[in-house]
């Protein structure tokens, strides 16, 4: 298996070409079977044929080149002919902690957040959230949104989705890195001017109706800092993407946050 530096191989890694997903280990000379959504994408969207060369990813930093051996109504069989592994250099993870919004807004956050570079998304029920817990079908669908975005944007690592309890159940060990949340108060500092965390950063976003007063008090108690993302009131999906864009811009070539000048 060939290992490559993400910077040296950037051109190769960021230009998806007939790229498909397989949630299995990808090893050279191994046969892979695609079914369901990926089969439909290969056979009916990209219209691949037997003998075509395609790319496979598994969300774990591996990019495989494979040949299509056969296509039927139920499955497509491929043989992996070469492997490239991308080193994971994001030593400072970017974590979005998002109160559950409406499904269409969550889809936007998942899709665009994957493109921008979030490493994890933690979902929790806010006091003003319009939806509560997620079922297995909804989680599976969310993972599909992330996979589709990952294939399109050229990422080789898939963001992780984690379900968390309401803010009132968080304790002092809940936040692993410096954490921030949107605040329109006059004395709230701009997020762009905040000190970067040494090992990562979290941003907490409320639902469409915002945080309750009790949630704000709890966040402050947990030493999360209220910051200004924009002078205007942002929708929950807009706020999430602004915060992710700013955190992503802090990263240097080696994946760590750049030193303050």
Secondary structure as a PSIPRED ss2 file (coil, helix, strand):
# PSIPRED VFORMAT (PSIPRED V4.0)

   1 X C   1.000  0.000  0.000
   2 X E   0.000  0.000  1.000
   3 X E   0.000  0.000  1.000
   4 X E   0.000  0.000  1.000
   5 X C   1.000  0.000  0.000
   6 X C   1.000  0.000  0.000
   7 X C   1.000  0.000  0.000
   8 X C   1.000  0.000  0.000
   9 X C   1.000  0.000  0.000
  10 X H   0.000  1.000  0.000
  11 X H   0.000  1.000  0.000
  12 X H   0.000  1.000  0.000
  13 X H   0.000  1.000  0.000
  14 X C   1.000  0.000  0.000
  15 X C   1.000  0.000  0.000
  16 X C   1.000  0.000  0.000
  17 X C   1.000  0.000  0.000
  18 X C   1.000  0.000  0.000
  19 X E   0.000  0.000  1.000
  20 X E   0.000  0.000  1.000
  21 X E   0.000  0.000  1.000
  22 X C   1.000  0.000  0.000
  23 X C   1.000  0.000  0.000
  24 X C   1.000  0.000  0.000
  25 X C   1.000  0.000  0.000
  26 X C   1.000  0.000  0.000
  27 X C   1.000  0.000  0.000
  28 X C   1.000  0.000  0.000
  29 X C   1.000  0.000  0.000
  30 X C   1.000  0.000  0.000
  31 X E   0.000  0.000  1.000
  32 X E   0.000  0.000  1.000
  33 X E   0.000  0.000  1.000
  34 X E   0.000  0.000  1.000
  35 X C   1.000  0.000  0.000
  36 X H   0.000  1.000  0.000
  37 X H   0.000  1.000  0.000
  38 X H   0.000  1.000  0.000
  39 X H   0.000  1.000  0.000
  40 X H   0.000  1.000  0.000
  41 X H   0.000  1.000  0.000
  42 X H   0.000  1.000  0.000
  43 X H   0.000  1.000  0.000
  44 X H   0.000  1.000  0.000
  45 X H   0.000  1.000  0.000
  46 X C   1.000  0.000  0.000
  47 X C   1.000  0.000  0.000
  48 X C   1.000  0.000  0.000
  49 X C   1.000  0.000  0.000
  50 X C   1.000  0.000  0.000
  51 X C   1.000  0.000  0.000
  52 X C   1.000  0.000  0.000
  53 X E   0.000  0.000  1.000
  54 X E   0.000  0.000  1.000
  55 X E   0.000  0.000  1.000
  56 X E   0.000  0.000  1.000
  57 X E   0.000  0.000  1.000
  58 X C   1.000  0.000  0.000
  59 X C   1.000  0.000  0.000
  60 X E   0.000  0.000  1.000
  61 X C   1.000  0.000  0.000
  62 X E   0.000  0.000  1.000
  63 X E   0.000  0.000  1.000
  64 X E   0.000  0.000  1.000
  65 X E   0.000  0.000  1.000
  66 X E   0.000  0.000  1.000
  67 X E   0.000  0.000  1.000
  68 X E   0.000  0.000  1.000
  69 X E   0.000  0.000  1.000
  70 X E   0.000  0.000  1.000
  71 X E   0.000  0.000  1.000
  72 X C   1.000  0.000  0.000
  73 X C   1.000  0.000  0.000
  74 X C   1.000  0.000  0.000
  75 X C   1.000  0.000  0.000
  76 X E   0.000  0.000  1.000
  77 X E   0.000  0.000  1.000
  78 X E   0.000  0.000  1.000
  79 X E   0.000  0.000  1.000
  80 X E   0.000  0.000  1.000
  81 X E   0.000  0.000  1.000
  82 X E   0.000  0.000  1.000
  83 X E   0.000  0.000  1.000
  84 X E   0.000  0.000  1.000
  85 X E   0.000  0.000  1.000
  86 X E   0.000  0.000  1.000
  87 X C   1.000  0.000  0.000
  88 X C   1.000  0.000  0.000
  89 X C   1.000  0.000  0.000
  90 X C   1.000  0.000  0.000
  91 X C   1.000  0.000  0.000
  92 X C   1.000  0.000  0.000
  93 X E   0.000  0.000  1.000
  94 X E   0.000  0.000  1.000
  95 X E   0.000  0.000  1.000
  96 X E   0.000  0.000  1.000
  97 X E   0.000  0.000  1.000
  98 X E   0.000  0.000  1.000
  99 X E   0.000  0.000  1.000
 100 X C   1.000  0.000  0.000
 101 X C   1.000  0.000  0.000
 102 X C   1.000  0.000  0.000
 103 X H   0.000  1.000  0.000
 104 X H   0.000  1.000  0.000
 105 X H   0.000  1.000  0.000
 106 X H   0.000  1.000  0.000
 107 X H   0.000  1.000  0.000
 108 X H   0.000  1.000  0.000
 109 X H   0.000  1.000  0.000
 110 X H   0.000  1.000  0.000
 111 X H   0.000  1.000  0.000
 112 X H   0.000  1.000  0.000
 113 X H   0.000  1.000  0.000
 114 X H   0.000  1.000  0.000
 115 X H   0.000  1.000  0.000
 116 X H   0.000  1.000  0.000
 117 X C   1.000  0.000  0.000
 118 X C   1.000  0.000  0.000
 119 X C   1.000  0.000  0.000
 120 X E   0.000  0.000  1.000
 121 X E   0.000  0.000  1.000
 122 X E   0.000  0.000  1.000
 123 X E   0.000  0.000  1.000
 124 X E   0.000  0.000  1.000
 125 X C   1.000  0.000  0.000
 126 X C   1.000  0.000  0.000
 127 X C   1.000  0.000  0.000
 128 X C   1.000  0.000  0.000
 129 X C   1.000  0.000  0.000
 130 X C   1.000  0.000  0.000
 131 X C   1.000  0.000  0.000
 132 X C   1.000  0.000  0.000
 133 X C   1.000  0.000  0.000
 134 X C   1.000  0.000  0.000
 135 X C   1.000  0.000  0.000
 136 X H   0.000  1.000  0.000
 137 X H   0.000  1.000  0.000
 138 X H   0.000  1.000  0.000
 139 X H   0.000  1.000  0.000
 140 X H   0.000  1.000  0.000
 141 X H   0.000  1.000  0.000
 142 X H   0.000  1.000  0.000
 143 X H   0.000  1.000  0.000
 144 X H   0.000  1.000  0.000
 145 X H   0.000  1.000  0.000
 146 X H   0.000  1.000  0.000
 147 X H   0.000  1.000  0.000
 148 X H   0.000  1.000  0.000
 149 X H   0.000  1.000  0.000
 150 X H   0.000  1.000  0.000
 151 X H   0.000  1.000  0.000
 152 X H   0.000  1.000  0.000
 153 X H   0.000  1.000  0.000
 154 X C   1.000  0.000  0.000
 155 X C   1.000  0.000  0.000
 156 X C   1.000  0.000  0.000
 157 X E   0.000  0.000  1.000
 158 X C   1.000  0.000  0.000
 159 X C   1.000  0.000  0.000
 160 X E   0.000  0.000  1.000
 161 X E   0.000  0.000  1.000
 162 X E   0.000  0.000  1.000
 163 X E   0.000  0.000  1.000
 164 X E   0.000  0.000  1.000
 165 X C   1.000  0.000  0.000
 166 X C   1.000  0.000  0.000
 167 X H   0.000  1.000  0.000
 168 X H   0.000  1.000  0.000
 169 X H   0.000  1.000  0.000
 170 X C   1.000  0.000  0.000
 171 X C   1.000  0.000  0.000
 172 X C   1.000  0.000  0.000
 173 X C   1.000  0.000  0.000
 174 X C   1.000  0.000  0.000
 175 X C   1.000  0.000  0.000
 176 X C   1.000  0.000  0.000
 177 X C   1.000  0.000  0.000
 178 X E   0.000  0.000  1.000
 179 X E   0.000  0.000  1.000
 180 X E   0.000  0.000  1.000
 181 X E   0.000  0.000  1.000
 182 X E   0.000  0.000  1.000
 183 X C   1.000  0.000  0.000
 184 X C   1.000  0.000  0.000
 185 X C   1.000  0.000  0.000
 186 X C   1.000  0.000  0.000
 187 X C   1.000  0.000  0.000
 188 X C   1.000  0.000  0.000
 189 X E   0.000  0.000  1.000
 190 X E   0.000  0.000  1.000
 191 X H   0.000  1.000  0.000
 192 X H   0.000  1.000  0.000
 193 X H   0.000  1.000  0.000
 194 X C   1.000  0.000  0.000
 195 X C   1.000  0.000  0.000
 196 X C   1.000  0.000  0.000
 197 X C   1.000  0.000  0.000
 198 X C   1.000  0.000  0.000
 199 X C   1.000  0.000  0.000
 200 X E   0.000  0.000  1.000
 201 X E   0.000  0.000  1.000
 202 X E   0.000  0.000  1.000
 203 X E   0.000  0.000  1.000
 204 X E   0.000  0.000  1.000
 205 X E   0.000  0.000  1.000
 206 X C   1.000  0.000  0.000
 207 X C   1.000  0.000  0.000
 208 X C   1.000  0.000  0.000
 209 X C   1.000  0.000  0.000
 210 X C   1.000  0.000  0.000
 211 X C   1.000  0.000  0.000
 212 X C   1.000  0.000  0.000
 213 X H   0.000  1.000  0.000
 214 X H   0.000  1.000  0.000
 215 X H   0.000  1.000  0.000
 216 X H   0.000  1.000  0.000
 217 X H   0.000  1.000  0.000
 218 X H   0.000  1.000  0.000
 219 X H   0.000  1.000  0.000
 220 X H   0.000  1.000  0.000
 221 X H   0.000  1.000  0.000
 222 X C   1.000  0.000  0.000
 223 X C   1.000  0.000  0.000
 224 X C   1.000  0.000  0.000
 225 X E   0.000  0.000  1.000
 226 X E   0.000  0.000  1.000
 227 X E   0.000  0.000  1.000
 228 X E   0.000  0.000  1.000
 229 X C   1.000  0.000  0.000
 230 X C   1.000  0.000  0.000
 231 X C   1.000  0.000  0.000
 232 X C   1.000  0.000  0.000
 233 X C   1.000  0.000  0.000
 234 X C   1.000  0.000  0.000
 235 X C   1.000  0.000  0.000
 236 X H   0.000  1.000  0.000
 237 X H   0.000  1.000  0.000
 238 X H   0.000  1.000  0.000
 239 X H   0.000  1.000  0.000
 240 X H   0.000  1.000  0.000
 241 X H   0.000  1.000  0.000
 242 X H   0.000  1.000  0.000
 243 X H   0.000  1.000  0.000
 244 X H   0.000  1.000  0.000
 245 X H   0.000  1.000  0.000
 246 X H   0.000  1.000  0.000
 247 X H   0.000  1.000  0.000
 248 X H   0.000  1.000  0.000
 249 X H   0.000  1.000  0.000
 250 X C   1.000  0.000  0.000
 251 X E   0.000  0.000  1.000
 252 X C   1.000  0.000  0.000
 253 X C   1.000  0.000  0.000
 254 X C   1.000  0.000  0.000
 255 X C   1.000  0.000  0.000
 256 X C   1.000  0.000  0.000
 257 X E   0.000  0.000  1.000
 258 X C   1.000  0.000  0.000
 259 X C   1.000  0.000  0.000
 260 X C   1.000  0.000  0.000
 261 X C   1.000  0.000  0.000
